[in-house]
Amino acid sequence: MTDEVSEREMPRPCVVDGERCTCHLLYVACWTHGAGLTAGSSPAGQESRSMALIEHEDGSMENVEAYKVTFTDVTGGEAR
């Protein structure tokens, strides 16, 4: 990743599920969970997910998983 791309500021235009949106923030959501109650179930631990805060064209905001976001201000891996 070039310095120019890594220093790009938010908000950025994007597409989510075929709809043009604006991405305001990329973040990692983390949470902990207790151990399962039955024998052999998963132990206590922490989980995380890469997320994005997007604004739809109607002005509504939504948190979506980051893999759903495609930025539209980049072509061929180079900044415009």
C-alpha positions in Angstrom: 0.0 0.0 0.0 1.4 3.4 -0.9 1.7 6.2 1.6 -0.9 8.2 -0.4 -3.5 5.5 -0.2 -2.8 4.7 3.5 -3.2 8.4 4.4 -6.5 8.8 2.7 -9.0 10.6 5.0 -12.6 9.8 5.7 -15.4 10.2 4.6 -14.9 8.2 1.3 -17.4 7.3 -1.4 -18.3 3.6 -1.6 -20.8 1.0 -2.7 -22.5 -1.4 -0.3 -24.8 -4.1 -1.6 -25.1 -2.2 -4.9 -26.0 1.1 -3.3 -23.9 4.3 -3.4 -23.0 5.3 0.1 -20.4 7.3 2.1 -18.1 5.5 4.5 -17.3 7.6 7.6 -15.3 5.2 9.7 -13.6 1.8 9.6 -13.2 0.2 13.0 -12.9 -3.2 14.8 -15.8 -4.2 17.1 -14.7 -6.5 20.0 -16.6 -8.3 22.6 -16.1 -11.0 25.2 -18.2 -14.1 25.9 -18.4 -16.5 28.7 -17.8 -20.3 28.4 -20.5 -22.5 27.1 -22.8 -24.2 29.6 -22.5 -27.7 28.3 -19.6 -30.1 28.5 -17.3 -29.9 25.5 -18.6 -26.4 24.4 -16.4 -23.5 23.6 -14.3 -21.8 26.3 -14.6 -18.2 27.3 -12.9 -15.8 25.0 -13.0 -12.7 22.8 -14.3 -12.1 19.3 -13.8 -9.3 16.9 -15.1 -8.1 13.5 -13.9 -5.5 11.1 -16.8 -3.0 10.6 -17.6 0.2 8.7 -20.0 3.1 9.6 -21.7 4.1 6.3 -24.3 6.8 5.4 -26.9 5.9 2.8 -28.1 8.4 0.2 -31.2 9.1 2.3 -29.0 10.2 5.2 -29.6 7.1 7.4 -26.5 5.5 9.0 -25.7 1.8 9.3 -22.9 -0.4 10.7 -21.9 -3.0 8.2 -19.1 -5.6 8.0 -16.1 -4.0 6.3 -15.9 -6.7 3.6 -19.2 -5.4 2.2 -17.6 -2.0 1.4 -16.1 -1.2 -2.0 -14.4 2.2 -2.2 -15.1 4.0 -5.5 -12.3 6.7 -5.2 -9.6 4.1 -6.2 -8.9 2.8 -9.7 -6.4 0.1 -10.5 -5.0 0.3 -7.0 -3.8 3.9 -7.5 -5.3 7.0 -5.9 -7.1 9.4 -8.1 
